[in-house]
């Protein structure tokens, strides 16, 4: 896959990570245990407002880029901490294994630029996670997909711009082991 590094074996979910492993600075760590603490319904209150889905092997969270970053930027906004803290709690409760951060953009702009922006945004989320107590020791895989994996149409059926669809496509997907 162009623009991504290959770090070995494909993940169990069959999606080629094309990711760069990120090792956050080691620091004191809190034990997280191997199983989810509490019930899923108790967790739902903590992750309300986020698009969360589960597979047999992962919990996948789609973080809208508009809640994390300013337009055309990869620096996290102060408001981003609210949603990132919810995801960090899921990571704390998850069993061992790498956490994947994948950035996505809408179709506006140059393909190469969007690919790089999506990588920088995923890296910003991984860096933030790597600074949090209890999950600093986790391994984070970072990749950018640019505009190649939309979840909504960037244009309406009449060919006009679809700002709501483009907003859905601008996201960072966090995949957490289950």
C-alpha positions as CSV (number, residue, x, y, z in Angstrom):
1,X,0.0,0.0,0.0
2,X,1.5,3.3,-1.1
3,X,2.6,5.7,1.6
4,X,2.5,3.3,4.5
5,X,5.1,1.2,6.1
6,X,5.0,-2.5,6.4
7,X,5.7,-3.8,9.9
8,X,5.2,-7.5,9.4
9,X,2.2,-9.8,9.8
10,X,-1.3,-8.7,9.0
11,X,-3.7,-8.3,12.0
12,X,-6.3,-10.9,12.9
13,X,-9.1,-8.7,11.6
14,X,-7.7,-9.1,8.1
15,X,-7.2,-5.3,7.6
16,X,-3.7,-4.5,6.5
17,X,-2.5,-2.1,9.1
18,X,0.2,-0.5,7.0
19,X,1.0,1.2,10.2
20,X,4.0,2.5,11.9
21,X,4.5,1.2,15.5
22,X,4.7,3.9,18.1
23,X,6.3,3.3,21.4
24,X,5.4,5.9,23.9
25,X,7.8,6.9,26.5
26,X,7.9,4.5,29.4
27,X,6.8,5.8,32.7
28,X,4.9,4.6,35.7
29,X,2.0,2.4,34.8
30,X,-1.1,1.3,36.5
31,X,-2.2,-2.3,36.2
32,X,-5.1,-2.7,33.8
33,X,-6.0,-6.3,34.2
34,X,-6.8,-8.6,31.3
35,X,-10.6,-8.3,31.3
36,X,-13.1,-5.5,31.0
37,X,-14.0,-4.1,34.3
38,X,-17.7,-3.6,34.8
39,X,-20.5,-4.2,32.3
40,X,-20.8,-3.0,28.8
41,X,-23.9,-1.0,29.8
42,X,-21.9,0.8,32.4
43,X,-19.3,1.7,29.8
44,X,-21.9,3.0,27.4
45,X,-22.5,6.0,29.7
46,X,-18.8,6.8,29.6
47,X,-18.6,6.6,25.8
48,X,-21.9,8.2,24.9
49,X,-21.7,10.5,22.0
50,X,-19.1,8.3,20.3
51,X,-19.6,6.0,17.3
52,X,-18.5,2.6,18.9
53,X,-18.9,-0.8,17.3
54,X,-17.5,-4.2,18.3
55,X,-16.3,-7.2,16.4
56,X,-15.2,-10.5,17.8
57,X,-11.7,-9.2,18.4
58,X,-11.9,-5.4,18.6
59,X,-13.8,-2.4,19.9
60,X,-13.7,0.2,17.2
61,X,-14.3,3.9,18.0
62,X,-14.7,6.5,15.2
63,X,-13.7,9.9,16.5
64,X,-15.0,12.8,14.3
65,X,-12.0,14.9,13.3
66,X,-14.1,18.0,13.8
67,X,-14.2,17.3,17.6
68,X,-10.4,16.8,17.7
69,X,-8.8,19.3,15.3
70,X,-9.2,22.7,13.7
71,X,-9.8,22.7,9.9
72,X,-6.7,21.5,8.0
73,X,-4.7,21.0,11.2
74,X,-3.3,18.0,13.1
75,X,-2.8,19.6,16.5
76,X,-5.4,18.5,19.0
77,X,-7.7,21.1,20.4
78,X,-8.2,21.5,24.1
79,X,-11.8,20.2,23.6
80,X,-10.4,17.0,22.2
81,X,-9.5,15.7,25.6
82,X,-13.1,15.0,26.5
83,X,-13.6,12.3,23.8
84,X,-10.0,11.1,24.0
85,X,-10.4,10.5,27.7
86,X,-13.4,8.2,27.0
87,X,-11.4,6.2,24.5
88,X,-8.4,6.1,27.0
89,X,-10.7,4.4,29.5
90,X,-11.6,1.7,27.0
91,X,-7.9,1.2,26.3
92,X,-7.2,0.9,30.1
93,X,-9.8,-1.8,30.4
94,X,-8.8,-3.8,27.3
95,X,-6.6,-6.9,27.2
96,X,-3.0,-6.6,26.0
97,X,-2.4,-6.0,22.4
98,X,-1.7,-3.1,20.1
99,X,-4.1,-0.3,19.6
100,X,-4.5,0.9,16.1
101,X,-5.1,4.6,15.2
102,X,-6.1,5.2,11.6
103,X,-6.7,8.7,10.2
104,X,-9.2,9.5,7.4
105,X,-10.0,12.7,5.5
106,X,-12.7,13.8,3.1
107,X,-12.1,14.1,-0.6
108,X,-11.4,17.8,-0.7
109,X,-7.9,18.7,-1.7
110,X,-4.8,16.8,-3.0
111,X,-4.7,13.0,-2.4
112,X,-1.1,13.1,-1.2
113,X,-1.8,16.0,1.1
114,X,-4.8,14.3,2.6
115,X,-2.8,11.1,3.1
116,X,-0.2,13.0,5.1
117,X,-2.8,14.9,7.1
118,X,-4.6,11.7,8.0
119,X,-1.3,10.2,9.2
120,X,-0.4,13.3,11.3
121,X,-3.9,13.3,12.9
122,X,-3.6,9.6,13.8
123,X,-0.2,10.2,15.2
124,X,-1.5,13.1,17.4
125,X,-4.1,10.8,18.9
126,X,-1.5,8.1,19.5
127,X,0.8,10.6,21.1
128,X,-2.0,11.8,23.4
129,X,-2.8,8.2,24.4
130,X,0.9,7.5,25.1
131,X,0.9,10.3,27.7
132,X,-2.0,8.9,29.8
133,X,-1.5,7.1,33.1
134,X,-2.3,3.4,32.8
135,X,-1.9,3.2,29.0
136,X,1.6,4.7,28.4
137,X,3.0,1.2,28.1
138,X,0.6,0.2,25.3
139,X,1.8,-0.3,21.7
140,X,0.2,2.1,19.3
141,X,0.1,1.5,15.5
142,X,-0.5,4.5,13.4
143,X,-1.7,4.8,9.8
144,X,-3.3,7.3,7.5
145,X,-5.8,6.4,4.8
146,X,-6.4,9.9,3.4
147,X,-9.7,9.9,1.5
148,X,-9.5,6.2,0.4
149,X,-12.0,4.8,2.9
150,X,-15.1,7.1,3.0
151,X,-18.0,6.1,5.2
152,X,-20.3,8.7,3.5
153,X,-20.7,10.4,0.2
154,X,-18.6,13.5,-0.3
155,X,-21.1,14.7,-2.9
156,X,-24.9,14.7,-2.9
157,X,-26.7,12.6,-5.6
158,X,-27.1,15.8,-7.7
159,X,-23.3,16.2,-7.7
160,X,-23.2,19.1,-5.3
161,X,-20.9,19.2,-2.3
162,X,-22.2,17.3,0.8
163,X,-20.7,19.0,3.9
164,X,-22.4,16.5,6.2
165,X,-21.0,13.5,4.3
166,X,-17.5,15.0,4.2
167,X,-17.7,15.7,8.0
168,X,-18.4,12.0,8.6
169,X,-15.4,11.0,6.5
170,X,-13.0,13.2,8.5
171,X,-12.2,10.9,11.5
172,X,-9.7,9.0,13.4
173,X,-10.6,5.3,14.0
174,X,-9.2,3.7,17.1
175,X,-9.3,-0.1,17.2
176,X,-8.8,-1.6,20.7
177,X,-8.3,-5.4,21.4
178,X,-11.2,-7.2,23.1
